Amino acid sequence: MSDKLPVVNARQMVRVLEQLGFQRIRQSGSHATYRHPDGRWTIVSIHAGKTIPSGTLRKIIRDIGVSGEQLRELL
């Protein structure tokens, strides 16, 4: 198991969120808010062609309740 986070772009992150049951509830500019039926939620910054910075990715992972390893498996 590696502590290193995968390199993920916004499109890949949205696909993972939807696999986990999250739904987009609103979008303001380039920031989309996703919520799960159990109450978890997160915000993904959608910028074409750019990867999600590691600090932001850690926050999203913490918000949705998965580990870096689980995220790697979902990609």
Secondary structure, 3 states (H helix, E strand, C coil): CCCCCCCCEHHHHHHHHHHCCCEEEEEECCEEEEECCCCCEEEEECCCCCECCHHHHHHHHHHHCCCHHHHHHHC
